Amino acid sequence: MATLAAAIAGAVLLRHACATRAAVETAAMILIGQYDSPFVRRVAVALNHYGMPFERRVLSVFQDFGAVLSVNPLGKVPALVLPTGGTLFDSRAIIEYLEGVAPRTHRLTPDDVELRRDVLRFEAVGIGLAEKTYERGIEFARRSPGTQDPQWVKRLDRQIDSALVWLEDRVLSDWLVGAAMTRADLAVTVAATYLAEKLPRHFDPQRFPRLDAYRRKCEAQPAFASAAYSASEALATGWWPEAE
Ligand SMILES: N[C@@H](CCC(=O)N[C@@H](CS)C(=O)NCC(=O)O)C(=O)O
């Protein structure tokens, strides 16, 4: 992996040093991370929606930790290497940046103040659901057997369930806010799919039928389908399902 990290760093340096302005402008961005991560997928779906080409480096935060640390000081994904130089990390920061450079017609944040407020609220619950699902997964997939804290796990379960109930009550049409896709749909759909894939016991379609139908419909859209959840990327890098 040191070789891959060097290759990524080298590619960035090369771009800084010798690329002509035209070459830099046509070079693709590089998205780092796996498609079992809801945070990585959020960025990929946004890039697809904007029509911005990108390459991907499928690095694992566990198996390729050194390489990930070499591009992000926190050793986390996603990271986005920009052809113009520099790397961005954290899905929210990356999307905030991309919203500033995307064609106006494709932006995912409404201008209207009230719609924007609603989008940000859904986005916060979607990202929070993904974070709690991730934390719950870590308890069982990454900790040594017997070292889990049952009280903490119980709290995570309540937070996940409470977020699902909140969302189920608010899924009223094809898109969560307004008549088109927004950042709300990115965050909520990838989080719901992540939960359904990683902790299926916690997402019962019978209890959350509107949320399940909504996220499946979103996942069928080209921007999502081109960055579909990848169980094989998760399994290839050492994730294993929680014992029921
Ligand atoms: N707030 C971050 C969360 C990203 C995150 O937690 N990614 C996980 C992978 S799904 C990660 O990098 N975990 C490694 C770690 O936290 O050390 C974002 O939105 O990008």
PDBQT file of the ligand as one rigid body, heavy atoms in Angstrom, charges set to zero:
ROOT
HETATM    1  N1  LIG A 301     -17.777  12.810   9.075  1.00  0.00    +0.000 N 
HETATM    2  C1  LIG A 301     -17.083  11.984   8.121  1.00  0.00    +0.000 C 
HETATM    3  C2  LIG A 301     -17.230  10.532   8.532  1.00  0.00    +0.000 C 
HETATM    4  C3  LIG A 301     -16.411   9.614   7.624  1.00  0.00    +0.000 C 
HETATM    5  C4  LIG A 301     -16.194   8.254   8.266  1.00  0.00    +0.000 C 
HETATM    6  O1  LIG A 301     -16.427   8.019   9.453  1.00  0.00    +0.000 OA
HETATM    7  N2  LIG A 301     -15.703   7.332   7.428  1.00  0.00    +0.000 N 
HETATM    8  C5  LIG A 301     -15.351   6.017   7.965  1.00  0.00    +0.000 C 
HETATM    9  C6  LIG A 301     -15.505   4.981   6.875  1.00  0.00    +0.000 C 
HETATM   10  S1  LIG A 301     -17.190   4.679   6.545  1.00  0.00    +0.000 SA
HETATM   11  C7  LIG A 301     -13.891   6.080   8.380  1.00  0.00    +0.000 C 
HETATM   12  O2  LIG A 301     -13.096   6.702   7.725  1.00  0.00    +0.000 OA
HETATM   13  N3  LIG A 301     -13.537   5.403   9.485  1.00  0.00    +0.000 N 
HETATM   14  C8  LIG A 301     -12.216   5.307   9.977  1.00  0.00    +0.000 C 
HETATM   15  C9  LIG A 301     -12.033   6.001  11.281  1.00  0.00    +0.000 C 
HETATM   16  O3  LIG A 301     -12.954   6.686  11.747  1.00  0.00    +0.000 OA
HETATM   17  O4  LIG A 301     -10.943   5.875  11.847  1.00  0.00    +0.000 OA
HETATM   18  C10 LIG A 301     -17.603  12.230   6.706  1.00  0.00    +0.000 C 
HETATM   19  O5  LIG A 301     -18.766  12.652   6.576  1.00  0.00    +0.000 OA
HETATM   20  O6  LIG A 301     -16.855  12.049   5.753  1.00  0.00    +0.000 OA
ENDROOT
TORSDOF 0
